[in-house]
Amino acid sequence: MIINKIRKKIYLYIQYLLPKLLITNVCGYISKKKLSIITTYLIFLFIKIYKIDMKETKYPNIFHYKTFNKFFIRKLNMNNRPIDKNKCHVVQNTDGIINQIGIIKDNQIFQFKGCKYSLFNLIGRDKNINKIFSNGYFLNVYLAPNNYHRVHMSYDGILLKMIYIPGKLFSVNNIVSENLCNLFLLNERVVFIFKTSFGLMIKILVGAHIVGSINTSWYGSIIPPRKNKIKIWNWPYINNIYKKDFIYLKKGEEIGYFNLGSTVITLFPPKIIRFNSNLKKGSKIKVGELLAFII
C-alpha cells in the first residue's frame, strides 16, 4: 500500500516536470508522417498490444492507413453499431470507460474522494449556463488508447455555443484522474452547448498529454492553434429563428474526434433525464447504447 502511494506520487511529480506541449507536438508530428512499412508495423504492434478488434472498423485492412494518426482516428462500421432510435432515449456518444457518473451537487462535480471541481470554472465561467446546470447530472468517460476516438451526438440538437478554454496537457488516465485534483479544470478543453427538445445538453472534450488536436465535423481543427485565451463561437437566435447558418446534428451523427486519446464529459440540467441504472464507475460503454431516459 505504502509503495503504491509512493509510486503514484512519483508518477504525478513526473507529470508536472514533463515538457508536455513539446512531447505532444513531437508525437503529433510523427503520427502524421507517412513512414511506409514502419507505420504499418507500428499499427500492427498497437493492435496486438491493445487487443483492438479491427472487425468493428470501417476499414479493417491495416494497409489502408498511411499514417499512424489516420489509424488512430479510424471510423467504425456503423452497421455493426446500431444507434438506439427510441425518442425517449439519450445515447452514449463514444466508446470508453466511465470515470465518474452522478449529480452536480452545489455546483461541484465529484472527481475522487476528497476532491470536487467547479462546474462554473469547467464551462468557462458562464453564470447563466452554470445556473441552468446546477444540481444537474454529469458523466465523465475516459477514452483509453485502444478505444474508438470519435465523438457522436447523444440526441438531436442545435449547437448554440462552442468555447475553447486553454490549459495544461496532463495525462487523464486513471492514476492521474484519481489523484490530481481539478485535473479537468487544469487541462485545455472545448465546450459544446446544444439545445435539444428536452433542454440544454453540454459536451466537453478534454485535451491531454499527447492529444495533438481536437477536430469538429463542421469547423475542422479547433486545437491547434493553442492560444492562452478563451475563444467563443456563438450561433445566436431570436424567437427560435437562427440568425446564422446553424449547426444541427442528429442522434448518432459525428461531433468530432481526438488525435490521440482523452476524456469526454457530458452535462444535463436537473429533472430532465434519468441515467440508465446499469451504468456505474468502471462500466465499459459503446457509441449508440442507452445512456439515459428523458423524463
N, C-alpha and C positions, 0 to 999 in steps of 0.2 A: 504493500500500500504506500509506504513512505517513498520507495524507489519510483513508483509510478508517478507520484506527485512531483518528485524532483525532475523526472523526465519531461513532464508536461510543462513545468516552469522553464526548463531549458529550451524546449520547443517554442514556447511563447516568446522568450527572450530573443531567440534567433529570428523570429518573425519581425520583431522590431528592428533588428540590425540589418536584415537583408535589404539590398538595393532593389526594392520590389518593382518600381517602374522600369528600371533598366532591364531586369530579368524578363519582365512582361514584354517589353519592346523587342528584345532579342528573340525570345521564344515565338512571338507573333511573326517576326520577320522570317525566321527559319521555317515555321509551319506553313508559310505561304509560298515557299520556294519549290520549284519543280526539280526534284532530285532523282528522278527516274527510278531505278531499281532500289535505291536507298529509301525513297519514300514508300515504295511497295513493301519493303522488308520491315520498316518501322510500323506500318499499318498492320502487317501480319503479326508482329510481336505484340502490339497493343491488343489486338483481338484475342490472342491466346492468353495474355496475362489477365485481362479483364473479363474474359468469357463472354464476349459480345455475340449475340445471335444475329448474324447478318441476314437471316431469312426474313427478319422484320423490316429490312431496309428496302428502299425503292430500287437501289442498285446494289445487289449483293456481291457482285464481282469486284474484288479489291483493285483490279487494274483500271477500273473506271475512274478512280480518284488520283488525279495528277499531283495533288499536294496533300500533306497531312491535314491541313485545315479543311479542305474540301471533304475529307473523310469524317472529320470531327463534327462538321455541321450537316452530316448526311441526313437525307429525308427518309421518313418512314413510308412503307407501303400502306397507305391509309385504308386499303381494302381489308387489311388484317387487323386494323384498329378502329372498329366502328365507334362513332360518336353517339352517345346517348341522346336521342332526339326528343325525349319527353320534355314538353314545355314547362313542366313544373320542376325540372331538374337542372341544377348547375353542375358542370362537369370539371374534371381535373384538366389543367391546362398544360401539363408537362409530365414527363417521366421523372421519377426521383424517389427520395425518401423523406418522409415527414420529419422535420426537425422539431417543430412545436406546433400545437394547434390549440385554440382556446378563445377566451373572451378578453377584450381590451378593457381592463379594469382601471378606472380613474385615469384614462388617457395613457396608461402604461401597458406595454407588451412584454409578456414573460419570455425571457431568453434562457435562463437556467436558475437553479435555486440560489437566491441571494442577489439576483440581477434582473431588473426590468429596464426597458428603454422607452424613451418618449415617443409617442405617436406624433406629436406636434413637430418634433425635430426630424423624424423619419420621412415625413411627407413634404418637407421643405418649408416648415413654419407657416402654413396657411391656416389662419384662425377659423375660417368658415368650414373648410374641409375637416379640420380637427374636431370641431363641434359636431358635425354630422356623424362622424365615425366613432365618437366617444362611446364607450360601453358596447361597441360592436364586436365583430369577430375577426380573427386572424388565422392564417395558415402560412407556415414557413416550410418550404420544400427545398432540400439540398439536391443539386444535380451532381452526382458522382461522375468521375471520369468515364465510366462505362455507359452512362445514360445518354439517351437522345437529348440533344441540346437546343431544340427549337421549342418555342413557347406559343401556345394556341389560346384562342378565346374561350372562356368558360360559359359565355352566354351571349346572345345577340346584343350588340351595344354600339353606341356612338362615342367616339373619342372627344372629350371636352378639353383636356389639357395634358400636356406632356412636359415633365420637368427633369432637367439634368442637374444633379447635385454632386459637386466634386468631392473627392475624399481619398482615402488611402486604398491600398490594394492588399489587405491582409487575406490570407487563406480563409475559406469559410468551411473547412472540413470539421468533423465532429470535435476534434481536440481543441480547435480554436473557438468554435461557436459555443462550446460548453465551458469555456474557461476565460475568454476575453470579453469582459462586459462592454456593452454598447458597440459591439462589432459592426452591426448593421447601420449604425449612425456614423461610424468612423469611415466605412468604405464608400466609394463612389457608387452612384445608383441612378436609375432612370425610373421616374414615377409616371404611370399612366392612369388617368382618371376617366372612367367610362360612365355613360348614362345608359341604363338598361330599363326595361319595362317594370322591373320591381324595385328600382332605386339605383343609387350610385354603386360603383364597384371599382376598387383600386388594384392595379397590378404593379409590383415593384421588382425590377430586375437589378440585382445587386452585383456590382463588379467585384473582382477578387484577384488574387495573385495569379498571374499568367493569363488573365482574361484580356485578350488583345483588343477586343471591341464588342460592342453591343449594337446590333442592327435591327431595324424595323422593316416590315414589308412595304411601307408607304414612304419612308423617308430615307432609307438606306442607313449608313453608319452614323450613329449619334456619338459614339466613342470609338476611335478618336474623331476630332481633336479633343485633347484634355485641357481644360482651362480652369483656372482657380476661381470660378464664379458660377453661381446658379444661372441656368438658362431656361426660359419658359416659352413654350409654344401654346397658343390658345386657338380654339375653334369656337368663337362666340356665337350665340344665338339669341333671338328675341321672340318671345311667344312661340317657341318651338320651331321657328323658321331660322335655319342656319345661314349665316352671312358670308361664309367662305365655303370652299369645296370641302365638305365634311367627310370624315372617315368613318365608315360603317363596317363593322366586322360581324359576321355570323358566328354562331357557336361552332367551334372546331376550326375556324379559319386561323391562319398563322398571324401572330403579332410580330414575332421576330426571332432572333437567335443569338446565342453567345458564341463567340470564337474562343473556345475552351470554356470550362465549366464554372458554375456559381450557384446562386440561390434566387428563388422567386418567392416573393411574399404577396399574398392576396388578402385584401381587407374588405369587409362588408359592414354597413351600418347596423345598428341594433334592430331586432324584431322583424327582419325581413327574410332571413334564411335559418335553416336548422341543419347543422352538419350531419353527414352520414355517420351513424353511430359506430360503424365498424372502423372508422379512422382514428388513429392514435399516434403518438410519438413512435417513430420507428417503422411505421407502415410503409410498404413499398406501393407506389401508385403509378398509374399509366394514363396517358392522354385519353380523354373521352370517357373515363369511368366516372361514376357518381361521386360528386363532391358534397353537394348539399341539396336540400329540398327548399323550394320557395314557399314561404308562409303566406 
